[in-house]
Amino acid sequence: MKKLKAGIIGCGGIANQKHMPAIRDTNLVDMVAFCDIKEDRASTAAAEYGASDAKCFSDYREILKRADIDMVYVLTPNKSHSAITIDALEAGKHVMCEKPMAKTSKEARDMCAAAKKAGKVFTVAYQNRFKPESQYIKKAAERGDFGDIYFAKAHALRRRAVPTWGVFLDEEEQGGGPLIDIGTHALDLALWLMGKYKPKSVMGSVFKKLNENGDSGNAFGPWNPAEYTVEDSAFGFITMEDGSTIILESSWALNTLQFGEAKATICGTKAGADMWNGVKINGDDFGKLYEKTPALGAAGVDFFTGDSATPAVLEQLCFINAITKGTPLTVLPEEALAVTEILEGIYESARTGKLVTF
């Protein structure tokens, strides 16, 4: 099969840590164009991941002019997700945009409208849906094992892991801190596992309590308090239209001993599940309470552990197959829009001290 040709817009951390290695590992896509406002990053990426004829640019519009490029990856700071994605869709390119979809719900709605008008494949990079734990719980939920899932917790907690590189601490560029950075993954998982995307209201609390002490045992080294303009933790209480409730907890710095991210706990009328240590299912049978822990990482054969594809590679294959074979996307734009709406509501509720309704 002829390989697709891709343009990479934004050659920073997430491009190098996740997307470009995963695209390469599929062996189905040639990365032929690289763009970054820092031209040396584009040239470095092209040298490591690019096709032999790869070109580098500092203006993403030059990539969009190329008729031979099938797909574009938008891997820039959150502030520019919407504008670049819409431009790419209008140029006739399929698009994968890094999470979160956008800084605001209006931007996200405009992206959905542009994708619908263009008739192109558009998805948002919530790769944690492809984790074995997530897939197992989702399949069980779709089979009805949990009954009606009416309560969930979305966990995105770090004890001290404030990202000190790039623009993570810049509210203007990113739109916020841990809530929009890692809270978005946890919320996406909770909504997806519940299969519910219609929020009714949200209350939120946002804190800047630990950001003034830059030397506090941070995993990524000390931060500069003067540059730390976003929250260090944020929490939301979300009510869906059917009354289902989600508690979202997120932090980069929090005095807690229970920490972990991209995890969800769900509670239904028949059973519940959590992701704190693999997958644990709980419920009652024959008047007795039970817990079960599926063995997700072993196939029962020496030296063989089953499917070795990482969530990042599976995410790419889903996107590629949607383009080449018309198979369904795992992450729909409208689902990512719901995540952005709720996150925006939490920030607004925290700012005003009032309940935000949808």
C-alpha atoms as one frame of an Amber mdcrd trajectory, in Angstrom:
protein
   0.000   0.000   0.000   1.240   3.467  -0.869   2.345   5.315   2.228   0.491
   8.399   3.394   2.438  11.631   3.570   2.319  13.706   6.746   3.272  17.167
   7.882   4.309  17.748  11.490   3.402  21.178  12.880   5.181  21.698  16.195
   8.372  19.718  16.840   8.634  20.092  20.618   8.292  17.671  23.509   5.043
  15.883  22.673   6.065  15.455  19.044   9.376  13.847  20.019   8.130  11.891
  23.015   4.971  10.439  21.484   3.800  11.234  17.983   6.837  10.994  15.722
   8.178   7.726  17.209   4.688   6.196  17.012   4.117   7.349  13.429   7.473
   5.850  12.440   6.649   2.569  14.167   3.487   2.084  12.087   5.600   2.040
   8.890   2.539   3.370   7.069   3.341   7.096   6.907   6.195   9.145   5.519
   6.840  12.353   7.430   7.790  14.722   4.606   7.391  18.191   6.162   8.298
  19.615   9.557   7.402  23.020  10.965   8.393  24.818  14.137   8.867  28.455
  15.069  12.341  27.354  16.162  13.791  26.146  12.883  16.515  24.071  14.525
  13.864  21.888  16.166  12.241  21.244  12.796  15.562  20.323  11.201  16.479
  18.026  14.095  13.104  16.260  13.832  13.453  15.906  10.066  16.902  14.389
  10.425  15.669  11.755  12.883  12.164  10.978  11.643  11.789  12.455   8.170
  11.748  10.881   4.734  14.838  11.393   2.594  13.202  14.345   0.830  11.711
  15.944   3.955  11.509  19.739   4.033  11.517  22.140   7.005   9.476  25.292
   7.527   8.919  28.003  10.112   5.437  28.889   8.785   2.871  26.074   8.921
   0.967  27.558   5.986   3.768  26.410   3.692   2.967  22.818   4.629  -0.729
  23.316   3.923   0.052  24.535   0.392   1.535  21.163  -0.555  -0.926  19.022
  -2.501   1.014  15.815  -1.789   0.478  15.962   1.985  -2.469  13.859   3.146
  -2.468  14.464   6.888  -1.280  17.019   9.400  -0.386  16.716  13.068  -1.046
  19.819  15.183   1.408  19.522  18.096   1.755  23.151  19.150   0.853  24.948
  22.406  -2.871  24.953  23.175  -3.394  28.563  22.088  -2.860  27.748  18.412
  -4.640  24.386  18.172  -7.854  25.794  16.794  -6.481  28.167  14.167  -3.994
  25.682  12.718  -6.490  22.807  12.740  -9.147  24.851  10.940  -6.636  26.065
   8.368  -5.465  22.491   7.767  -9.002  21.145   7.365  -9.880  23.943   4.961
  -6.746  23.056   2.989  -8.106  19.529   2.559  -5.883  17.746   5.084  -6.849
  15.093   7.597  -5.900  16.254  11.086  -4.826  14.814  14.421  -4.638  17.545
  17.056  -2.850  17.074  20.350  -4.990  17.370  23.476  -6.686  19.445  24.754
  -8.740  20.209  21.683  -8.612  23.963  22.329  -8.385  26.631  25.019 -12.099
  27.516  24.756 -15.317  25.765  23.845 -15.976  28.279  21.059 -12.674  27.384
  19.430 -13.504  23.696  19.791 -16.960  24.141  18.241 -15.400  25.985  15.320
 -13.018  23.039  14.804 -15.913  20.573  14.761 -17.763  22.714  12.231 -14.685
  22.985  10.014 -14.180  19.199  10.041 -17.804  18.569   9.138 -17.676  21.086
   6.299 -14.380  19.748   4.945 -15.435  16.104   5.172 -11.999  15.154   6.451
 -10.936  12.848   9.254 -10.337  14.838  12.427  -9.450  13.445  15.832  -7.907
  14.582  19.114  -4.980  12.764  20.749  -6.449  11.125  23.845  -4.184   8.080
  23.660  -5.100   6.812  27.114  -8.273   5.318  25.667  -5.980   2.800  23.966
  -4.395   1.525  27.190  -5.225  -2.131  27.990  -6.919  -1.053  31.231  -9.141
   1.441  29.451 -10.036  -0.962  26.663 -10.953  -3.731  29.105 -13.253  -1.540
  31.177 -14.860  -0.022  28.066 -15.658  -3.442  26.610 -17.133  -4.545  29.937
 -19.209  -1.355  30.112 -20.521  -1.840  26.569 -21.501  -5.414  27.485 -23.518
  -4.030  30.374 -21.378  -5.476  33.168 -21.611  -2.274  35.234 -25.268  -1.482
  34.578 -25.993   2.254  34.636 -22.766   4.048  35.514 -23.965   6.965  37.629
 -20.827   8.033  39.510 -17.200   8.387  38.472 -13.942   9.931  39.584 -11.359
  11.254  37.156  -7.852  11.125  38.626  -4.917  13.250  37.432  -2.792  13.733
  40.538   0.897  14.441  40.770   2.587  14.976  44.119   5.446  17.090  42.705
   5.790  16.888  38.929   5.463  20.410  37.572   6.651  20.592  33.936   9.357
  23.251  33.855  10.066  23.314  30.103   8.303  24.889  27.165   5.224  27.025
  27.879   3.476  24.800  30.418   3.541  27.513  33.093   2.257  30.216  30.710
  -1.488  30.722  31.097  -1.791  32.742  27.891  -0.253  29.986  25.768  -1.801
  26.988  27.516  -5.059  28.235  29.023  -4.275  26.760  32.430  -2.155  24.290
  34.355  -2.763  20.685  35.450  -6.512  20.851  34.837  -6.167  21.487  31.109
  -2.909  19.530  30.794  -3.500  16.192  32.551  -6.984  16.664  33.964  -8.187
  16.612  30.374  -6.992  13.005  29.946  -8.681  11.788  33.123 -11.954  13.545
  32.333 -11.922  12.158  28.805 -11.534   8.636  30.188 -14.369   9.050  32.683
 -16.796  10.404  30.083 -15.833   7.717  27.577 -16.193   4.843  30.026 -19.565
   6.181  31.156 -20.647   6.839  27.579 -22.140  10.170  28.630 -21.348  13.540
  27.033 -24.107  15.945  28.017 -23.074  18.057  31.028 -25.737  19.915  32.972
 -23.667  21.888  35.479 -20.257  22.169  37.077 -18.702  23.626  40.207 -14.970
  24.158  40.317 -12.113  25.088  42.621  -8.704  26.210  41.385  -5.707  26.686
  43.682  -2.316  28.388  43.534  -1.002  27.268  46.891   2.365  25.590  46.335
   3.692  27.464  43.329   5.685  30.066  45.299   8.261  27.550  46.521  10.237
  26.579  43.453  12.595  24.232  45.292  10.235  21.604  46.692  11.416  18.246
  45.409   9.946  18.601  41.928  10.554  15.609  39.638  11.601  17.936  36.802
  13.756  20.234  38.908  13.013  23.606  40.540  10.630  26.003  38.832  10.720
  29.782  38.714   7.817  31.082  40.860   7.712  34.305  38.810   6.936  32.274
  35.668   4.384  30.005  37.336   1.191  31.797  36.257  -1.166  28.797  36.225
  -2.808  26.772  38.988  -1.014  23.982  40.833  -4.242  22.042  41.472  -7.891
  22.137  40.396 -11.024  20.173  41.205 -14.445  19.896  39.640 -17.884  18.542
  40.556 -19.718  17.733  37.340 -23.385  16.796  36.962 -24.582  15.320  33.693
 -28.054  15.782  32.213 -29.211  12.372  33.479 -28.000  13.172  37.006 -24.789
  11.150  36.780 -21.923  12.761  38.683 -18.173  13.017  38.114 -15.544  14.304
  40.527 -12.414  15.489  38.746  -9.155  15.942  40.651  -5.991  17.295  39.074
  -2.648  18.558  40.314   0.965  19.076  39.396   1.843  19.740  43.041  -0.278
  18.488  45.927   0.511  17.127  49.371  -0.952  13.678  48.847   0.331  10.115
  48.925  -2.234   8.805  46.452  -1.108  10.037  43.075  -1.466   8.849  39.509
  -2.858  10.230  36.290  -5.000   9.208  33.327  -7.068   7.025  35.644 -10.781
   6.729  36.306 -13.007   5.066  38.870 -16.548   4.160  37.820 -19.522   3.001
  39.875 -22.608   1.435  38.314 -25.788  -0.289  39.402 -24.300  -3.763  38.786
 -20.572  -3.318  39.450 -17.709  -0.861  39.636 -14.113  -0.591  38.456 -10.956
   1.342  39.167  -7.555   1.727  37.481  -5.276   2.400  40.451  -3.390  -0.878
  40.136  -4.182  -2.378  36.774  -7.931  -3.023  36.624 -10.026  -4.062  39.598
 -13.690  -4.935  39.203 -15.954  -5.079  42.243 -19.567  -6.046  42.889 -21.732
  -8.634  44.605 -22.716 -12.162  43.577 -24.971 -14.630  45.410 -25.090 -12.270
  48.367 -21.305 -12.036  48.579 -19.015  -9.140  47.685 -16.297  -9.866  45.165
 -13.210  -8.314  43.589 -11.485  -9.506  40.447  -8.258  -8.422  38.792  -7.924
  -9.333  35.104  -4.433 -10.340  33.956  -3.981  -7.787  31.181  -0.260  -8.131
  30.549   0.276 -11.858  30.160  -0.786 -14.400  27.551   0.200 -17.471  29.576
   3.148 -18.432  27.340   6.815 -18.075  28.286   8.549 -15.130  26.632   5.290
 -13.878  25.096   3.201 -11.150  26.665   0.608 -10.545  23.960   0.075  -7.407
  21.887   3.148  -5.205  22.158   1.699  -2.149  20.386   1.781   0.877  22.664
  -1.251   3.141  23.152   0.550   5.788  21.077   0.966   3.383  18.139  -2.617
   2.131  18.428  -3.777   5.743  18.376  -1.894   6.302  15.109  -3.251   3.116
  13.542  -6.793   4.178  14.392  -6.237   7.546  12.679  -4.531   5.981   9.650
  -7.208   3.314   9.198  -9.948   5.932   9.407  -8.254   7.726   6.495  -7.411
   4.717   4.339 -10.225   2.286   5.174 -13.021   4.466   6.537 -13.051   2.649
   9.874 -14.520   4.446  12.911 -12.470   6.814  15.026 -12.051   6.010  18.698
 -11.970   9.706  19.639 -14.675  11.787  17.958 -14.328  15.595  17.793 -17.690
  16.062  19.495 -16.474  14.017  22.475 -13.333  16.114  22.790 -15.556  19.221
  22.595 -17.490  18.038  25.657 -14.216  17.720  27.583 -13.239  21.285  26.653
 -16.670  22.628  27.635 -16.443  21.048  31.081 -12.861  22.202  31.702 -13.819
  25.734  30.687 -16.772  25.506  33.070 -14.539  24.497  35.980 -12.247  27.472
  35.384 -15.233  29.808  35.070 -16.879  28.465  38.216 -13.646  28.875  40.165
 -13.273  32.452  38.896 -16.845  33.522  39.756 -17.546  31.253  42.713 -20.815
  30.236  41.062 -22.382  27.160  39.519 -21.912  27.049  35.736 -24.769  25.537
  33.755 -24.769  24.312  30.170
